[in-house]
Amino acid sequence: MSAEWLYEAGIAEERAILASGGSILSARVEWGEGLRPGLVAEAKLVKRHAGSRRGLVRFDDGAEALIDQLAREASEGVRMMVRVTRAAIAERGRTKLPVVKPAPGEAARPAPNLREEIEATGATVRVLPATSRAFATNGWDELVEQAQTGEIAFPGGAIIVSPTPAMTLIDVDGALPPLKLALAAVDAIADALHRMDIGGNIGIDFPTLADKKDRQHVDKALADALIDWTGERTGMNGFGFVQLVARLERPSMVARFARHPAAAAARVLLRQAERVEEPGALLLTAHPRVLDALEPAWEADLARRTGRTIRSKADAALALHGAFAQAVPA
């Protein structure tokens, strides 16, 4: 069965999955950030690092971004057209600023939305209504749970995906013998890179393999699994560590959930609420942090889309990802 891109324009979130045979091959999520790849706008150079072509620009709305490839004559205070090449990357502990490059001669234009980004690659995207079950039947709920926990099970073990300021770390854990465990984890790792939209610097901590032939065996298996992945990788060192490097344009799904767990849970709740079929008002029950993360505009959008009254109930005993929506008498 051929793969197909499916797209949902959700509340405060765009979602897209590349699905085939009931499985998600790749996934993308956007949260409507202002500075997204493809945006071209005028900005002011507020700082230039001495002796380099790098600096800091500020847009008219106050947002800031790092800039590279500055012209030699560009001085602080000059206004210039720039193009965003990387969105802000929010990780545990800090947020990396967006990255832009000079765009002389280009006209100002907004960033493409997620659907437009995918269509620009030549792919066809099928837009789904809020009531569609296609995401669910292809495993969206399982993918969201993996993004929330960072844990992905495979026969004989699990990988733990943890975003850090330096790189995304993938730890391989399980009770199998080291070589069998490493080989069993390879497909799960390759799938996670696509399904979680992981890019940038990636470190994989395999079990330590003393025999060089065993390490080469795992290297070969990983190379085969990453045949359709674009990036570079190192061979496994004596401590079982492998590093991958790929282009980084936006935060991965697991990075979004790790940095903004309450906001991520709020978006999951809104999606669930749109799909409630029973008549009546909508009651959103969630941890107080999740309800605090629900912006008034999002609730208003939910009311407009569903034509219902929206109510909320805080329950501190619920986990952040334990929120649920249900119909109650109006």
N, C-alpha and C positions, 0 to 999 in steps of 0.2 A: 504494500500500500504506500503510495507516494506521500511525502510529508507536505503539510499545509500550515501556513501561518494563520492563527486565529487571534482576533483582537477584541478587547473590551475597553470602552471609554468609561471607566468607573468614576466614582466620586473621589476627587483628590488623588486619583491614581489612574494611569493608563497601564494596561496589561497586554502582553502578547506572548503566545506560545507557538513553537513549531512542533506540531503534533503528527504522529504517525502510528497507526495500529494500536491506538489506545494509550500511548506513552508520550511524554513530553521530552523532546530531543533538546530543545533550547527554550529559554524564557527570558523576557525582558520586562522591566517595570520602570515607569517614570512617575515622579511625584510632582511634576509641574514646577521644577526649580526655574528661576529666572534666567540664570546663566547656564545654558545648555549648548553642547556642541552644535555648530552651524549658525549660531547667532552672530550677526555682524552689526556693530553699533559704534558710536563715537565714545571715546573715553579720554580721560586726562592722565598723562604720565605724572604721577605724584612722587615717584622715587626711582632713581636709576642707580644701580649698584656700581660703584667705582670700578673701572677696569673690566667691565663685562657688558654683554648685550642684554642683560636681564634687568627687570625692575618691577614696579607695582603701578597698576593703573586703577582709576576710580571712575565708575560710571555715574551718570547723572542722578540715579536713584540712591547713590551711596555705596553700592556693592563694589567690592574690590576683587582684583584678580592679579595673578602673576603674569608677567609678559616676558617673552623670549624673542630673540632675533631682532632686537631694536636696531634701527639704522644708526650709523656712527654719529650723525648730526642731531639725533633726537635728544632733547634736553628736558629737564623737569619743568612741568607747567604746560608743555605743548599738548594740544588735543589731536587725536588721530583716530582713524577707523581701525578697529580690531575685530578679529574673528575668534570665537571661543572654540578651543580644541579639546578641552577636558572640563567636565563639570566638577563642582566641589565634591570631594571625597570625604564623607563623614565616617569616622571610625571610632572605636573606643578610645576615649581620652583626648581627641582633638579632631579638628576638621582642616583638611588641606584645601587651600583656596583654589578656585578655578584657574585654568591656564588659558591664555590668549596669545595670539600672534598678530603682528601688524597686517592690515588688509588695505593697503593703499589702492585707491581707485575703485574699491568695491562699494556698492550701494548698501545702505542699511537694510537689514531684513531680519525677521524673527527666526528663532530656531524652529526647525521642523518638529512636529509632534512625533510620537513613537510610530504611529502608522506610516507617516510620510518617510521617516528614516528607513523603515524596512522596505517600503515600496521603492525607494531610491536605489536599492541594491538589485532591482529587477524582479523581486519576489511579488507574488500576488497575496494580498491580505484579505481574509474574509472577516467582515465586521459582524459581531454578534450582538443581539439584544440582551438586556439585563436578565431576562428570564431564561436564557439559553443554559443548557446543562453540559455543553461541549467541554468547557474547561474541567468540570468535575469528572466527567467520564474519562478524561485523559490523565487525571491524577494531580490536578491543581492543588487540592487540599493537602495532599501528602507533601507536595513540594513546599507549600507555605510552612507546614510543620517543620520540615527540614531546615528551612531558612530561619525559623524562630529559634530552634535549638542548636543549629550548626552540626547536628549529628545525622549521619547517613549510614544505615546498616547495610551490610552485604553478608552473604553466607560465610560464617566463620568469624565475623568481626564487624567493625564499624570505622568510619573515618570521622574525625571531628574537625570542622572548618572554623577557624578563628581569625577574623580580620584584626590586624594590628597596624600601627602607624607606618611600620616599615614594609610589611608584606602580609599577604594572606597565608596563614599557616594551616597545613593539612596534616593532622596526626593520625597515624594508622594504629589501631588498637584491636586486640583479639587474642584468643587462646590457641590459635593454630601454631605449628612450628614456624619459625621466622620466614623461611623462604616461601612456604605455602601461604602464609598470611600476606606477605608482600604481593605475591602474584594475584591473590584473591582480591586485593584492594585496587588493583590497577584500573579495572573497568569502572568501578565506583568513582574513582578520582577523575577519570576522563569525562564521565557523564556529568559530574558535579561542576566542572569548569564551564560546560555549556548550559546546564540547567540553572545554575546560580549566576550566570553571566559574570564569571570571575576573570579579571584581567590584571595587568600590572605585574609586580613581583610576587611570585608564589613559591613557598617553600614546602616540600613534602618530607615528612619525617617517617621514613620506613623503618621497620625493625633492622637492627644492626646485623649485617651479613659479613662474616669473617672471610668467606671464600670469594675471591675475585670473580670466579665463574658464576657464582650465584648472583652477584651484583650485575654482571653483564646480562644474565638471563632476565632480570627484572628490567634493566634498561631497554632491552629488546622488546619486551612485552609492553612497556610504557610507550615506546616509540610507535608500535603498531596501533595502540589504542588512541594515540593522539594524531593519527594520520590526517584527520580533517581539521586539526587545530592549528592556528597560525601563531607561531611564537618560537622562542629558542629555549633550550634546556641544557642542563649539565648532566654528566653521568653521575651515578650514585657514588658518593665518597665512602670511606671506610666506616663512617658512623651512620650510614643509611640515609643521608640527606641528599635530596635532589632539588635543584632550583629551576623554576620556569620563569620566563619573562615574556609578556605579551603586551600589546597596545592597551593602554588604559584610557577610556573616554568617560566613564561614569562609574558610580559605586555599584558593586555587586548586590544581589538580593540579600545575601547574608550580612553584608556590611550595613545596609539600610536597617535591617531588623536589629542588629547588634547595637547600633548607635542610637536609634530612635525606637525602642521596643514598644512604648505606649502608643506612639503615633502609628506605627506599623499595625499594631493590634486594632486601633481605631479604624483603619482602612479595611481590615479584614471584616470587622463588625459591620461596617457600612455595606460592604458587598453582600454579606449574609442577609442584612435587613432588606435589601432590594429584592431578594429572592423569596421572601416570605409570601406564601400563597394564600393563607387563611385570611378572611376579612377581619377588619377591626383596626384599632390604632396599633402603632408599632412601639413595643417596649424594648429598649436597649438596656440589658443588664450587664454590668462590667465592673472591673476594679476602678476605684476612683481616679487613678492615674490615666486610665484609658478614656474615661468620660471627660477628664480635663483636657485631653488631647484632641477631643472632637471640637473643631472650630465651628462657630455659629453658621458660617456660610455652608459648611458641609451638611449640617443638619437641615438647613433650609433647602439645599439641593435634594436631600433625601425626601423631604416632605413634598417637594415639587414633582419629583420623578414618580413617587408612589401614590400621591394624592391622599396621603394619610397624616393623621396627627402623630407627632413623635414624642414619646415619653422616655425617661431614663431612670434607672435605679442603680445606685452604687452598692457594690458588695465587695468589701475588702478581703473576704475569704477567697475570692476567685483569683486564679493566676491571671497575669496580663493577657495570655492567649486563651483564657477560658470564657471570654465574653460571648454572649449569644443574644439573638433577636427573636422575638415572638410576637404574634398577634394577640391583643387583649381587647375586651369590649371598649368601644369608643366612648 
